[in-house]
Amino acid sequence: MRKLIANKISPQAQAQAQASHRVSMMASLERRMEVARSKGDTQLLNLLEAEKRQLS
């Protein structure tokens, strides 16, 4: 049986990846909110706003 060896990345690279992921998630959330607004879907908009508060 082979051992799986986890790739190790520097703390700086890990922090940068986390920051990039957060920016991407927020941009996606903003796009989803805009679509919900344009469709007048207040229920979805309320859910997305709650999600945004959790991420902030």
C-alpha positions as CSV (number, residue, x, y, z in Angstrom):
1,M,0.0,0.0,0.0
2,R,1.4,3.4,-1.0
3,K,1.4,6.3,1.4
4,L,-0.3,9.4,0.1
5,I,1.9,12.5,0.6
6,A,0.1,15.8,0.9
7,N,1.4,18.6,-1.1
8,K,2.8,21.3,1.1
9,I,2.4,24.9,0.2
10,S,3.8,27.9,1.9
11,P,1.6,29.9,4.3
12,Q,1.8,32.9,2.0
13,A,0.6,30.8,-1.0
14,Q,-2.2,29.3,1.2
15,A,-3.3,32.8,2.4
16,Q,-3.3,34.1,-1.2
17,A,-5.3,31.2,-2.4
18,Q,-7.8,31.7,0.4
19,A,-8.1,35.4,-0.4
20,S,-8.6,34.7,-4.1
21,H,-11.2,32.1,-3.3
22,R,-13.1,34.6,-1.1
23,V,-13.0,37.3,-3.9
24,S,-14.3,34.8,-6.4
25,M,-17.1,33.7,-4.0
26,M,-18.1,37.3,-3.4
27,A,-18.2,38.2,-7.1
28,S,-20.3,35.1,-7.8
29,L,-22.7,36.0,-5.0
30,E,-23.0,39.6,-6.3
31,R,-23.9,38.3,-9.8
32,R,-26.5,35.9,-8.3
33,M,-27.9,38.8,-6.3
34,E,-28.2,41.0,-9.4
35,V,-30.0,38.3,-11.3
36,A,-32.4,37.8,-8.3
37,R,-33.0,41.6,-8.3
38,S,-33.7,41.7,-12.0
39,K,-36.2,38.8,-11.8
40,G,-37.9,40.3,-8.7
41,D,-37.1,37.2,-6.7
42,T,-37.2,38.7,-3.2
43,Q,-37.1,35.3,-1.5
44,L,-33.9,34.3,-3.3
45,L,-32.5,37.8,-2.7
46,N,-33.1,37.6,1.0
47,L,-31.3,34.2,1.1
48,L,-28.4,35.6,-0.8
49,E,-28.1,38.6,1.4
50,A,-28.0,36.3,4.4
51,E,-25.3,34.3,2.8
52,K,-23.4,37.6,2.1
53,R,-23.6,38.5,5.8
54,Q,-22.3,35.1,6.8
55,L,-19.3,35.5,4.5
56,S,-18.5,39.1,5.7
